């Protein structure tokens, strides 16, 4: 569970946003939305624990946390190598099936892939790591509609078993989730 109480975020002297009270349960899908530049990624990093420069309290009791950032890092080598560094055997096989479904050669050099293909690999690497909470920062960037729909279906189903907190501009996910929205420098939960 994550609890947020009386949080304020500044960049230097500039006020960015405030969140009075918010709770993320052990299971469920939370979508963070708002205009560009409002601080969605910053807030996601704060929830994860990567950004601790704020006023107030964020208590994250999840033991196993995984985050997919907007610009994921890849190691030199094949797609399979990049997945094998994070995934156990069965989960690697699951990821490999998805790659084949979308015609991506697991043994292709990671640098030979398009941005959309790399985004899918990064998503699979984060998604198949065992965790209590999964943070996704615009995982649907660069993806065509068939891959995007596949990812959203996986996320929606998986949120029944763990907490998933996702930043996305795609309105498709809003119906099946709890919406956390940035409005006038305030973070609020819309029901």
C-alpha positions in Angstrom: 0.0 0.0 0.0 1.1 3.6 -0.6 -0.2 6.5 1.4 0.3 10.1 0.4 -0.3 12.8 3.0 0.1 16.6 2.7 2.7 16.4 -0.1 4.0 19.5 -1.9 6.6 19.4 -4.6 8.8 22.4 -5.6 11.5 22.9 -8.2 13.7 25.4 -6.5 11.2 28.2 -5.5 8.7 27.2 -8.1 5.6 25.3 -6.8 4.8 22.3 -8.9 1.9 20.5 -7.2 0.2 19.5 -4.0 -1.5 16.2 -2.9 -3.5 16.4 0.3 -4.4 12.7 0.8 -4.3 9.7 -1.5 -4.1 5.9 -1.0 -3.0 3.2 -3.4 -4.3 -0.3 -2.4 -2.5 -3.6 -2.7 -4.4 -4.4 -5.9 -5.9 -2.3 -8.6 -5.1 -0.1 -11.6 -4.4 3.6 -11.0 -4.1 5.9 -14.0 -2.3 9.2 -13.5 -3.5 11.8 -16.0 -3.0 15.5 -16.6 -1.7 18.1 -19.0 1.9 18.0 -20.3 4.5 19.4 -17.8 2.2 19.2 -14.7 4.5 16.7 -12.9 3.0 13.2 -13.6 6.4 11.6 -14.1 7.8 13.4 -11.1 4.9 12.2 -8.9 5.4 8.6 -10.2 9.1 8.8 -9.2 8.1 10.1 -5.8 5.7 7.2 -5.3 8.4 4.7 -6.3 10.9 6.3 -4.0 13.3 7.7 -6.6 12.5 11.3 -5.8 12.5 12.2 -2.1 12.8 15.9 -2.4 9.3 17.0 -1.3 7.4 18.2 1.7 4.9 15.9 3.4 4.8 12.1 3.7 4.7 9.2 1.2 4.7 5.8 2.9 5.3 2.9 0.5 4.9 -0.5 2.2 5.4 -2.6 -1.0 8.4 -4.9 -0.7 9.0 -5.6 -4.4 8.7 -2.5 -6.7 9.4 -2.3 -10.5 9.3 0.8 -12.6 9.3 1.2 -16.4 10.5 4.7 -17.2 9.8 6.7 -20.3 13.3 6.1 -21.6 14.3 2.6 -20.6 17.9 1.5 -20.6 19.0 -1.4 -22.8 22.2 -3.4 -22.6 24.3 -4.1 -25.7 23.3 -7.4 -27.2 20.1 -9.3 -28.2 16.5 -8.8 -27.1 16.8 -12.2 -25.3 19.9 -11.0 -23.4 18.1 -7.9 -22.3 15.1 -9.9 -21.0 17.2 -12.7 -19.5 19.0 -10.3 -17.1 15.7 -9.6 -15.3 13.4 -12.6 -15.9 13.3 -16.1 -14.5 13.0 -19.0 -17.0 9.2 -19.4 -17.1 8.6 -15.6 -17.3 11.3 -15.4 -20.0 9.4 -18.0 -22.0 6.1 -16.0 -21.6 7.9 -12.8 -22.8 9.4 -14.8 -25.7 5.9 -15.9 -26.8 4.7 -12.3 -26.9 7.7 -11.3 -29.0 7.0 -14.0 -31.5 3.3 -13.0 -31.6 4.4 -9.5 -32.7 7.1 -10.9 -35.1 10.1 -9.8 -33.1 13.1 -12.1 -33.2 14.3 -12.7 -29.6 17.9 -13.0 -30.9 17.9 -9.8 -32.9 20.2 -7.1 -31.7 18.3 -4.7 -29.5 19.7 -1.7 -31.4 18.1 -3.0 -34.7 14.6 -2.6 -33.3 12.2 0.2 -34.0 11.2 2.5 -31.1 7.9 0.7 -30.8 9.5 -2.7 -30.7 12.0 -1.5 -28.0 9.1 -0.2 -26.0 7.4 -3.6 -26.1 10.6 -5.3 -25.0 10.9 -2.8 -22.1 7.3 -3.3 -21.1 7.8 -7.1 -21.1 10.9 -6.9 -19.1 9.2 -4.8 -16.4 5.8 -6.6 -16.5 7.1 -10.1 -16.1 9.4 -9.3 -13.1 7.6 -10.5 -10.0 6.6 -7.5 -7.9 3.9 -6.2 -5.6 3.6 -2.9 -7.4 4.4 -2.0 -11.0 5.0 1.6 -12.0 4.5 2.4 -15.7 5.5 5.7 -17.2 3.7 6.0 -20.6 4.3 2.3 -21.6 2.2 2.9 -24.7 4.6 5.4 -26.3 5.5 4.5 -29.9 3.2 1.5 -30.1 0.7 0.7 -32.8 -2.9 0.0 -31.8 -2.6 -3.8 -31.8 0.4 -3.8 -29.4 -1.2 -1.0 -27.3 -4.4 -3.0 -26.9 -2.5 -6.1 -26.0 -0.5 -4.2 -23.3 -3.7 -2.6 -21.9 -5.4 -6.0 -21.7 -2.4 -7.5 -19.8 -2.3 -4.5 -17.4 -6.0 -4.6 -16.7 -6.0 -8.3 -16.0 -2.9 -8.2 -13.9 -4.2 -5.4 -11.8 -6.5 -7.9 -10.2 -3.4 -9.4 -8.5 -1.1 -6.5 -7.8 -1.1 -2.7 -7.7 -0.3 -1.0 -11.1 0.2 2.7 -11.3 0.4 4.1 -14.8 0.9 7.4 -16.4 -0.8 7.5 -19.8 -2.6 10.0 -22.0 -4.7 7.2 -23.5 -8.4 7.4 -22.4 -9.0 3.7 -23.2 -7.7 2.7 -19.7 -9.8 5.2 -17.7 -13.0 3.1 -17.5 -11.4 0.1 -15.7 -9.2 2.1 -13.3 -9.1 4.6 -10.5 -8.2 7.9 -12.0 -5.6 10.2 -10.3 -5.8 13.6 -12.0 -3.7 16.8 -11.9 -5.9 19.8 -11.9 -4.8 23.4 -11.0 -1.6 22.1 -9.4 -3.6 19.7 -7.2 -3.6 15.9 -7.4 -7.0 14.5 -6.8 -8.6 11.1 -7.2 -11.7 11.1 -9.5 -14.2 8.3 -9.1 
